[in-house]
Amino acid sequence: MTIELKLLVWTVALAFAQMLIAVVGAAQEVGIEELAGNREYTPKLTGWAERARKGHLNILENLALFAPLVLVAQIAGRTNETTALGAEIFFFARLLYVFVFAAGVPYLRTLVWTVSVIGLILIFSQLL
């Protein structure tokens, strides 16, 4: 398995972990009973619980870009040092993003996100 595919799998694992973190935050804030219900009138989350929820949604949005790029590069036989570097940059920036976003550090969060986008661009550049 190529490094790009391994990092795709690890990114899915990271998204799963972020989902669990978001659930824990929501459970602490609104309670298990509320989460187990039909959620028609769930109160808005705040603080780190809301940031964890938004962070999870953000990785899902970015995974929708990362996965096709990695899979196309793999299928087309276009994986190389640049796609590997792009995948590594993307994954490790996304891993750091979890902590920066949960901590609520403005600007640094945007910088880390921008670094992850550079990883996507590197992969994309090899598919043109």
N, C-alpha and C positions, 0 to 999 in steps of 0.2 A: 504494500500500500504506500502511495506517495505521501510525502509530508503534507501536501495540500489536502489530501483526503483525510489524513489523521487529524489535522487541525479543524477540518469541517466537523468531524465527529466530536472533537473536544469543544467546539463552539456550540454544538447542540447540547452537550453536557452542561456547559456554562449557562445556556438559556434555561435549561431545566433547573439548575441550582438557583438562578435568579427567580424563577417561578416560585420555588419553595421559600425563598427569603421573603418574597412579596406576600405570600400566604401567611407566613409567621407574623409579619408586620401588621397585616390586616386583622389577623386573629387577636393580636395584642391590643389593637386599637378599638375594634368594634365587637370582638368576642366571637367565639366559635358558633354560638347559636345563630347569630346574624349571618355568618358565612354559610352555614348549613341550610339556611332558609332559601326562599326563592329569589332573594336579592332585589326585589322590586323597589325597595326604599332604603337601600343601604346608605348609611351616612358617608359623606365624602371623607376620604382619608387625609391625614395631614402629616407633616414632618417626614421622618425617615420612611415611614410606611408608604406614604404617597410617592416619595422618590424611588423606593424599591419597585413599586408598581410601574411607574413610568420607565424606570431602567429596564424592566422586563419587556415592556412593550417596545422600547427602543432597540433592544437586541433582536427581537423578532423582526422588526423592520429591516435591520441591517443584515440579518441572516437571509432574508429574501433576496438580497443582492449578492452576498458572499457565496451562497450555495450554488446558484447557477453559474457564476463565474468559475468556481473551482471545478464543477462538473463538466462544463464546456471545455475548459483547458485540459481536463483529463481525457475526455472522449476524443477531442481533436488532436491529442498527442502534442499539445503545446506547453506542457509543464516544463519549467526550466528553473534556473537559479532565481530569476526575477519573480516568477509566480510563487516559488517557495518563500522568498523574502516577503512578498506581499501578503501571503497567508500568515506568516509569522508576525508581521507587523500588525495585521488586522486582529489576530487572536489575542496577542499580549496587550494591545491597546484596549481591546474590549474587556479583558480581565481587569486591568487597572481601572477602567471606567466604572465597574461595579462599585469599587470602594470610593472613588472620587465622587460619584453621583450620590451614593448613600450618605456620604459625609456632608453633602451639600456645598461643595467647594465650587463657587462660580468661576467662570473663565477657565480654570484648570480642566473642568469637565468638557468644555468646548474644545480646548486644545487637545485633550486625549481623544475625543471623538474625531477631530480633524486628522490626527495621526492614523486612526483606523481607516479613514477614507483614503488616505494615501496608500495604504495596503491594498484597498480595492482597486485603485487606479493602476497600481503596478501590475496586478493580475490582468485587468482589462487591457492594458497596453500590449500585452503579449497575444491578445486575441484579434487584434486588428489586421 
